[in-house]
């Protein structure tokens, strides 16, 4: 198994399940209704919905960087606005995260050990650090989602 395949496995566990730490992102999102996703039980914190859109953006940003077509991470891309709070929009947001996470997982699995070990442009570490960082990012936000669900139920 290549290192890219191992990172892809950790990425899948962070999103789909069978993760060592506890519930994965999509396990936490099961049963979350639009109203709960849009709730702000902690005034200074993001909502579950905002976190879902943020995660989807960063899945796309990291994938674009790995394939050599980087997307700039502007504020609007980093934390996209929730434009409509209804069941269809919530379903679309979760579906987008599914699609983006699967697309990145595929790219991660195909990333060579040589690419992972090489330096990223601009002295921002290696591709290995970026790939693992995205898995860590998902787990960080999984913890937030878990707390927000408890606070809003």
C-alpha positions in Angstrom: 0.0 0.0 0.0 1.3 3.4 -0.9 1.4 6.4 1.5 -1.3 8.1 -0.6 -3.5 5.0 -0.2 -2.9 5.1 3.5 -3.8 8.8 3.7 -6.9 8.1 1.6 -7.9 5.4 4.0 -7.6 7.8 7.0 -9.5 10.4 5.0 -12.3 7.9 4.4 -12.4 6.9 8.1 -12.7 10.6 9.1 -15.7 11.1 6.8 -17.4 7.7 6.5 -16.7 5.8 9.7 -14.7 3.2 11.5 -12.5 5.9 12.8 -10.5 5.4 16.0 -11.5 8.7 17.5 -15.3 8.1 17.4 -18.1 9.2 15.0 -17.0 10.3 11.6 -18.3 13.5 9.9 -21.1 11.7 7.9 -22.1 9.6 10.9 -22.5 12.9 12.9 -24.6 14.4 10.1 -27.1 11.5 10.0 -30.5 12.7 11.2 -29.5 16.4 11.4 -32.5 18.4 10.2 -32.1 21.7 8.4 -33.3 23.7 11.4 -30.7 22.0 13.6 -28.0 22.5 11.0 -28.8 26.2 10.8 -29.0 26.7 14.6 -26.4 28.8 16.3 -26.5 27.5 19.9 -23.1 29.0 20.6 -23.3 32.6 19.4 -19.6 33.1 18.5 -19.4 29.7 16.7 -20.2 28.6 13.2 -23.3 26.5 12.5 -23.2 22.8 11.5 -24.4 24.0 8.0 -21.6 26.5 7.7 -19.1 23.9 8.8 -20.4 21.5 6.1 -19.9 24.1 3.4 -16.5 25.0 4.8 -15.4 21.4 4.7 -16.7 20.9 1.2 -14.7 24.0 0.1 -11.5 22.7 1.6 -11.9 19.3 0.1 -12.1 21.0 -3.3 -9.2 23.4 -2.5 -6.8 20.6 -1.3 -7.8 18.5 -4.3 -7.1 21.4 -6.7 -3.7 22.0 -5.2 -2.8 18.3 -5.4 -3.6 18.1 -9.1 -1.7 21.4 -9.8 -4.7 23.6 -10.4 -4.8 25.6 -7.1 -7.8 27.6 -6.1 -7.2 30.7 -4.0 -8.8 30.4 -0.6 -10.7 33.7 -0.3 -13.0 34.4 2.6 -16.1 33.7 0.4 -14.6 30.3 -0.6 -13.2 29.5 2.8 -16.6 30.0 4.6 -19.4 30.0 2.0 -22.6 31.7 3.0 -25.7 29.7 3.7 -28.0 31.1 1.1 -31.2 29.2 1.8 -32.3 27.4 4.9 -34.6 24.6 3.7 -34.6 20.9 3.3 -33.5 20.9 -0.3 -30.6 23.3 0.4 -29.4 21.2 3.3 -29.6 18.0 1.3 -27.6 19.8 -1.5 -24.9 20.9 1.0 -24.5 17.4 2.5 -24.4 15.9 -1.1 -21.7 18.5 -2.1 -19.6 17.4 0.9 -20.0 13.8 -0.1 -19.0 14.5 -3.7 -16.0 16.7 -2.7 -14.8 14.3 -0.1 -15.0 11.3 -2.4 -13.2 13.3 -5.2 -10.4 14.2 -2.8 -10.1 10.6 -1.5 -9.6 9.4 -5.1 -6.9 11.9 -5.7 -5.2 11.1 -2.4 -5.1 7.4 -3.2 -3.4 8.2 -6.6 -0.9 10.6 -5.1 2.6 9.1 -5.4 5.1 8.8 -2.5 7.4 11.0 -4.5 4.8 13.8 -4.8 3.9 13.6 -1.1 7.6 13.9 -0.1 8.2 17.0 -2.4 8.0 20.6 -1.2 4.9 22.6 -2.0 5.4 25.9 -3.8 6.0 28.9 -1.6 7.7 27.0 1.2 4.4 25.8 2.7 5.7 22.4 3.7 5.3 19.2 1.8 2.3 17.7 0.0 2.3 15.0 2.7 1.6 17.7 5.3 -1.2 19.1 3.2 -2.8 15.7 2.7 -2.6 14.8 6.4 -3.6 18.3 7.4 -6.9 17.9 5.5 -7.7 14.7 7.3 -6.9 16.5 10.6 -9.1 19.4 9.5 -12.1 17.1 9.0 -11.6 15.5 12.4 -11.4 18.9 14.1 -14.7 20.0 12.5 -16.2 16.6 13.4 -15.7 17.4 17.0 -17.3 20.8 16.5 -20.3 19.2 14.8 -20.7 16.8 17.7 -20.7 19.6 20.2 -23.1 21.7 18.2 -25.5 18.8 17.8 -25.6 18.4 21.6 -26.0 22.1 22.2 -28.9 22.4 19.7 -30.9 19.3 20.7 
